[in-house]
Amino acid sequence: MPTRTKRLPPRKSGARQLAVYLGDLVLVSDKSFKWTEHKAVRRLWITQMWSFWLLLLMTGLHIVLELTLQPPPLIDTAWLVFTTVATSWLLLLEALIAMAFYRHLLLTGKVLRLAPIVFFWLAWVLMFAQLYFRLYTIWPGFYSHSQLSFGTLGWFTLIDLPFLVYSAAVTFTVSTPGLSSASFLVTSLNVVEVIGNVTLIALFVSTFVNKSTAKKMKAPGSRK
């Protein structure tokens, strides 16, 4: 009988190969790399990785600029706008990847693993936390808040703890003491974050339902 060989991901070069391997850590289902053959998932994932690396590069350049040249306030304002737009773009890509990946699983009959659900939830919370923080930095009036402390990191702060707690609390519709929305914009973002979390919970439940159904089908005497 022919022996089964382990399926390997398609060979890529440089940054694309790194992006695919990072995707393998969270998107592989049933030890299969077939997600790399789904064009929508692969392209969206690689686009997100390139966007994230570009943001990291721009962050490094901004830090060097802050330390060496002390740019005028206009540069800082432009940076805040850029990071807000970039974070919104990453959030959009995250949502598109999740939808494309789940569609891929439906088409291939693969069972959704716990790892992708945890990854998508953590990425969702972290990116919304950064977006909330950037909006606060642009205009604190977006929020009703008590005195917030950002520690000693100053301009280097990427995600401050109060907004990380706030983002995680929003996903479960729990109020955060000392910090709440005071604008239509932030409230709308809260709704989007809650919808995304509810969708992930639904996928989480369906994952275990599918797994239990598959186990019953494989159990001896399950077939008539």
Phi, psi and omega in degrees: 000141180293140181272144179279133177255146181292132180285131180253150180291153179301144180287132175235177179234145173060229185295327180295320178295318178298319179298318179295317179295323176295321176296325179297333181294331186237340187257350181291132179240131180054039179057030179245140181260024185293346178298332181290343179271350178273110189301317183297313181296313183298314182293317179296318180296313180294322177298318179295318180297316178297320179295319180294316179295323177296319178297319177298318179297314180295325177296317178298317178296322179295320179298314179299319180296319179295322184283330188257318190252344184048072185294161179292164181304331180299323179294318178297320178296317178298323179295318179298317178296317180299312182293327177294315178295318181297318178295320177297320178296317178295323177296318178298316178297321180300316179295318180294321178296315181300316180293317180293321181293318179294323176296321177299318179295322179295320181289325183267349180078014180281153179267133179294128179272167181289326184303312178298324180296314179297318180299311182296322180293314180297316179297321179299311182294315183296317182289324175293324177299317178294320180296317177299318181295318179296319178296321177296321180294323178291314180206106180301339181294351174295341186233154166260117190212156169273187183292120181259139178246131181256016176071208185253006183282337176059230184293343182279352181297122178267312177223116181275148186304315179304323182281334174292316176296318180299316180296316179296322180292323180299322182299333179250016179052044177252136180285150179250121180299129175085359181209121179207166181287140176228024182210156178295325181298309181293321178298320178296320177295323176301317180297316179298318180295320179295317179300317178298320180291320177298320178297317179295322177296319178298319178293323179298315179294315181296330178299311182288329175295316179296321180294317180293323177294319179295321179295321180293323179293328181274345183295144179300136180083003179284334179269138180269000000 
